[in-house]
Structure formats: structure tokens, C-alpha cells
């Protein structure tokens, strides 16, 4: 984690020193750049805090009854433009027009879906595709986020939800135009799904 924090802090320090020394103009663009680095650090710290709470089994969830499809579609809509701009076909398949009533912490599950879709778009080559499917199975709901090439090596699959782990080779760097994350996104997916009594599978 110290390695993850070191990079944005070094960038922030360099930009502040350049402003102090007069090397860089103190304008809106400079302030915006500083703000982006601060937001990146804040997000990283927030992710670490969430994982720490999960380790302590103190992760707060506000469970309420509602429509799972409504949650999935709302999150998916946030990524439609980004997928289009990246040249990736983005589909959310809904086989049943009826609401699918569940008891979720909808804010937490929106974070799960957002992390999964963000990860998928980051590591999918254009022209490619990302598909979201959801179906009820007994008392549980199965959500699948599937994308096209490049794939993940078999030896990486079991480690994808480990904190800070990044698969090697073709998926080592984001390619879909999104912001590079903290390396904690899929770890957070796992702890939030487990808090809902579910499990995460990677294939």
C-alpha cells in the first residue's frame, strides 16, 4: 500500500514544488491537476479503510428491499458513453421485464457493479464487448460480467481478488480509457459480495 501511495504523493509534491518555484504557472489547469492527484489519494485511502473494516468484520451495510434490475441498469448507464468512446460494445441483457426483488445494500452493490464494469472496460481491447447478465437462482441472484480479449492466464485467475494484485502480460495496463485504479477494486468486490452472503467466481 505504501508503494501505491508513493506515486501520487510524489506527483503531488513535484507539482507543488514547481508552483512554489515559479516553474509552473498558478492557473486553473495547475489547480485541477493537483485536485485530481488529491482525489486519487483520497480514493486509495477510502478503499484501504473499507478493506480494513471487512477484515475486522465491521463492514456496515444498510440492507433494504428493492429491485436488483433497477440497480444494475442505473450503474450500467453510467458507463455507456465511456464504452462507446472506447469502441467497446456494451450490453446489459435483461431476460425478464419484471422487477427482481432482493434485499441488498444498494449503495454497496452499486459499488460492486461499478468496480466490475470499470475493470472490464479498462482491460478490453477495441473493438470488443462487455456483457452484463443477471438471473435469479433459487434465493440468490447471479450477476455475470463477461468481456472479450485479452483474457487472463489460468495461473492469474485465483489471485485476481487479492489486494493490489495485477495480472501480468496483456492485462497489466488499462486499455479502455478509464483511470488506473488502486489494485483494490476486485478485492472490494469480493468483500462486499461476501457481506451479502454471496461469493465471487472468476473464469
Wavefront OBJ file of the C-alpha trace (Angstrom):
o trace
v 0.000 0.000 0.000
v 2.896 2.361 0.725
v 4.086 1.726 -2.849
v 0.639 2.606 -4.203
v 0.541 5.845 -2.202
v 4.124 6.825 -3.047
v 3.444 7.541 -6.736
v 0.552 10.027 -6.433
v 2.269 11.675 -3.451
v 5.478 12.115 -5.484
v 3.497 13.626 -8.365
v 1.693 15.946 -5.961
v 4.937 17.007 -4.310
v 6.588 17.691 -7.672
v 3.688 19.821 -8.894
v 3.506 21.837 -5.648
v 7.254 22.476 -5.715
v 7.037 23.583 -9.353
v 4.320 26.067 -8.391
v 6.333 27.359 -5.420
v 9.486 27.788 -7.535
v 7.570 29.563 -10.286
v 8.395 26.864 -12.846
v 4.703 26.233 -13.382
v 2.051 28.915 -13.756
v -0.517 29.053 -10.957
v -3.594 28.760 -13.132
v -6.809 26.734 -13.217
v -5.124 23.863 -15.086
v -2.473 23.551 -12.358
v -5.092 23.581 -9.598
v -7.157 20.973 -11.457
v -4.116 18.705 -11.755
v -3.455 18.989 -8.018
v -7.091 18.262 -7.286
v -7.013 15.092 -9.411
v -3.984 13.770 -7.526
v -5.636 14.537 -4.176
v -8.806 12.740 -5.248
v -6.725 9.734 -6.326
v -5.050 9.575 -2.914
v -8.378 10.025 -1.113
v -9.941 7.175 -3.115
v -6.999 4.930 -2.311
v -7.279 5.663 1.412
v -11.053 5.077 1.297
v -10.542 1.709 -0.400
v -7.999 0.705 2.218
v -10.378 1.762 5.003
v -13.179 -0.344 3.526
v -10.959 -3.433 3.312
v -9.749 -2.858 6.876
v -13.338 -2.768 8.127
v -14.039 -6.003 6.270
v -11.009 -7.653 7.922
v -12.406 -6.592 11.283
v -15.857 -7.969 10.314
v -17.208 -4.472 10.991
v -18.243 -3.518 7.462
v -21.509 -1.565 7.793
v -24.305 -2.467 5.380
v -27.754 -0.906 5.133
v -29.923 -3.730 3.781
v -33.211 -2.767 2.153
v -35.698 -4.412 -0.186
v -35.674 -3.229 -3.782
v -35.298 -4.088 -7.471
v -31.962 -5.637 -8.449
v -32.534 -4.802 -12.110
v -33.074 -1.158 -11.302
v -29.701 -1.076 -9.539
v -27.859 -2.887 -12.345
v -29.327 -0.738 -15.130
v -28.643 2.503 -13.260
v -24.971 1.597 -12.812
v -24.642 0.334 -16.388
v -25.958 3.620 -17.791
v -23.028 5.463 -16.197
v -20.600 3.511 -18.400
v -22.411 3.599 -21.756
v -20.694 6.732 -23.083
v -17.252 5.611 -21.937
v -17.677 2.234 -23.631
v -18.839 3.909 -26.826
v -15.858 6.260 -26.839
v -13.507 3.317 -26.269
v -15.007 1.368 -29.173
v -16.401 -1.359 -26.931
v -19.872 -2.829 -27.420
v -21.612 -2.631 -24.055
v -24.705 -4.751 -23.441
v -26.862 -5.351 -20.391
v -29.121 -8.348 -21.060
v -32.441 -8.375 -19.199
v -34.428 -11.530 -19.967
v -37.351 -10.673 -17.672
v -39.088 -7.255 -17.695
v -40.454 -7.842 -14.187
v -38.656 -6.366 -11.141
v -36.334 -8.742 -9.331
v -36.888 -8.102 -5.630
v -33.834 -8.529 -3.434
v -32.566 -7.413 -0.027
v -29.322 -5.558 -0.698
v -27.317 -2.638 0.487
v -27.897 -0.937 -2.853
v -25.083 1.579 -2.431
v -22.606 -1.238 -1.760
v -23.889 -3.339 -4.653
v -23.678 -0.343 -6.975
v -20.016 -0.140 -5.959
v -19.592 -3.854 -6.746
v -21.114 -3.440 -10.198
v -19.207 -0.243 -10.883
v -15.886 -1.870 -9.976
v -16.611 -4.889 -12.171
v -17.670 -2.839 -15.193
v -14.789 -0.394 -14.749
v -12.327 -3.289 -14.613
v -13.897 -4.889 -17.674
v -13.738 -1.712 -19.770
v -10.183 -0.966 -18.638
v -8.923 -4.331 -19.816
v -10.856 -4.946 -23.024
v -9.321 -4.269 -26.411
v -11.363 -2.417 -29.039
v -13.256 -3.490 -30.981
v -14.514 -5.669 -28.176
v -17.515 -6.236 -25.968
v -18.622 -6.276 -22.349
v -21.813 -8.152 -21.458
v -23.740 -7.976 -18.183
v -26.225 -10.713 -17.368
v -28.291 -11.356 -14.266
v -30.587 -14.203 -13.337
v -32.335 -15.483 -10.235
v -31.310 -18.915 -8.995
v -33.365 -20.064 -6.031
v -32.936 -17.450 -3.313
v -29.809 -15.998 -4.878
v -29.025 -13.731 -7.805
v -26.194 -14.481 -10.203
v -24.576 -11.493 -11.935
v -22.077 -12.130 -14.726
v -19.772 -9.511 -16.244
v -18.084 -11.015 -19.299
v -15.668 -9.320 -21.661
v -13.681 -10.119 -24.784
v -9.915 -10.284 -25.318
v -7.400 -10.067 -23.826
v -8.098 -12.896 -21.398
v -6.427 -13.708 -18.099
v -3.913 -16.519 -17.745
v -5.137 -19.544 -15.792
v -2.430 -19.029 -13.156
v -3.695 -15.470 -12.531
v -7.373 -16.289 -12.077
v -7.223 -17.371 -8.437
v -5.267 -14.235 -7.484
v -7.391 -11.547 -9.155
v -9.272 -10.701 -5.960
v -6.099 -10.469 -3.857
v -5.406 -6.884 -2.704
v -3.034 -4.996 -5.041
v -2.600 -7.987 -7.360
v -2.447 -7.150 -11.057
v -2.395 -9.823 -13.718
v 0.659 -9.896 -15.942
v 1.144 -9.625 -19.706
v -1.660 -8.151 -21.821
v -3.884 -7.123 -18.915
v -1.097 -5.370 -16.988
v -2.255 -1.897 -18.043
v -5.676 -0.408 -18.641
v -6.543 -0.111 -22.315
v -10.118 1.136 -22.286
v -9.568 4.752 -21.370
v -10.554 4.559 -17.700
v -8.478 5.761 -14.790
v -5.989 3.250 -13.488
v -7.237 2.042 -10.134
v -5.644 1.204 -6.818
v -5.405 -2.517 -7.476
v -8.081 -2.958 -4.800
v -11.216 -2.910 -6.967
v -11.754 -6.658 -7.234
v -10.770 -7.184 -3.583
v -13.520 -4.748 -2.639
v -15.959 -6.593 -4.914
v -15.207 -9.783 -3.021
v -15.651 -8.388 0.496
v -18.883 -6.567 -0.399
v -20.383 -9.639 -2.061
v -19.388 -11.755 0.934
v -21.104 -9.199 3.199
v -24.272 -10.017 1.227
v -23.827 -13.742 1.842
v -22.598 -14.382 -1.694
v -19.359 -15.393 -3.363
v -17.268 -14.261 -6.329
v -16.090 -16.614 -9.049
v -13.554 -15.785 -11.759
v -13.163 -17.695 -15.014
l 1 2 3 4 5 6 7 8 9 10 11 12 13 14 15 16 17 18 19 20 21 22 23 24 25 26 27 28 29 30 31 32 33 34 35 36 37 38 39 40 41 42 43 44 45 46 47 48 49 50 51 52 53 54 55 56 57 58 59 60 61 62 63 64 65 66 67 68 69 70 71 72 73 74 75 76 77 78 79 80 81 82 83 84 85 86 87 88 89 90 91 92 93 94 95 96 97 98 99 100 101 102 103 104 105 106 107 108 109 110 111 112 113 114 115 116 117 118 119 120 121 122 123 124 125 126 127 128 129 130 131 132 133 134 135 136 137 138 139 140 141 142 143 144 145 146 147 148 149 150 151 152 153 154 155 156 157 158 159 160 161 162 163 164 165 166 167 168 169 170 171 172 173 174 175 176 177 178 179 180 181 182 183 184 185 186 187 188 189 190 191 192 193 194 195 196 197 198 199 200 201 202 203
